[in-house]
Amino acid sequence: MDAVLHALADPSRRTVLEILRDHDATAGELAEALPIARPGVSRHLRVLRDAGLVEARQEAQRRIYRLRPEALIEVDDWLDDYRALWTNRLDALHTEIRRGKART
């Protein structure tokens, strides 16, 4: 999970994941969407691959990258407790708001 969180910490890598969420892409296509040089995109893709967040397939001379959303399952599971905490707090806030409105 640490490798996934490290990979997600960088805004450029999050942008890559957002693009790949919608469609597979080559490194060149990803480089066009980012304000960094292609070697930087390649380094980001390596970090994402090492974390298991993306995978590449070879098509002729090109590598096509695709998102591996299953790599986020462990992070999602870890966040469940925090989601429950915030849901309970927001529910309590809504209850207090309703009580305030009922008094006025």
N, C-alpha and C positions, 0 to 999 in steps of 0.2 A: 504494500500500500504506500510506503514511503516514496518509492520511485514514481508512482502515479501522482501523488501530491506534489512532488518536486516538478514533474512535467507540467502539471496544471498551474504552477505558480507563475509561469511566464505568459504574458499577454499575447505574444506572437504565437506560441504553441496553442493557446486557447483559440486563437483565430483560425489556425490550421484545423483544429478539431471541429470548429463550427462549420467550416467549409466542407470538410469530409463528412459531416453529419448529413449534409444535403446531397452530396455526390462524390464519387471517387474522382481523384485528380492526379495529375503528374506533378513533379517537383516544379516544373516550369510554370504550370498554372497556379500553383500555390505561391510561387515567387512573385507573380504578377499582382497578387492580392495583398502582399505584405510590403512594407516600406524598408525592406532589407535586401541585401544582395543574395544571389542564389546559393553561394557557399554557406551563408547563415541559415538559409532555409534547410539545406541539407543537414546541418548540425542539429537543428530543431527536430527534423524528422528522425534522426538517429536517436535522440533522447526519447521521442514518442514511441519509436519501435522498441527500444530497450525497456520501456515501461509497459509494453504490451498494448498500448493504446491505438497503434496503427500497424498495418501490415502492408507489404508491397508484393505485387505480382509483376512479372516481366512480360511485356508485350512488345515483341520485336526489339527495338532499341530503347524503349521507354519503360520506366517503372511506373506503375499505377498504384497509388496509395489509397487505402480504404480504412475507415474507422473500425475499431474493434470495441464496440460499446460494452461488451462483457467484461472488459478490464476495469470498468467503473463500478461493478457490482460490490466489490469489497468496500469502496469508499461510500457508496450509497447505503450499505448496511451499517457502516460506522456512523453515518449521519442520522440514521433513524432515531436514535435516542435524543439527539438535539432537535429534530423535527417535532418529536413528541413534547419536549420541553416547551418549545415556542408555541405549539398548538394549544397546550394547556394555558400558557400565559395569555395568549390572544383571546382564548375563550373567556378567561376571567376578566379581561379588559372589556370585552363586549358585554358581559353581564353587568359590570359596573356602569358602563355607558347607558344601558337600558334602565338600570335602577335610577340613575341621575335624571333621565328623561321622564321617568314615571313620577318622580317627585316634583317636577316643575309643571 
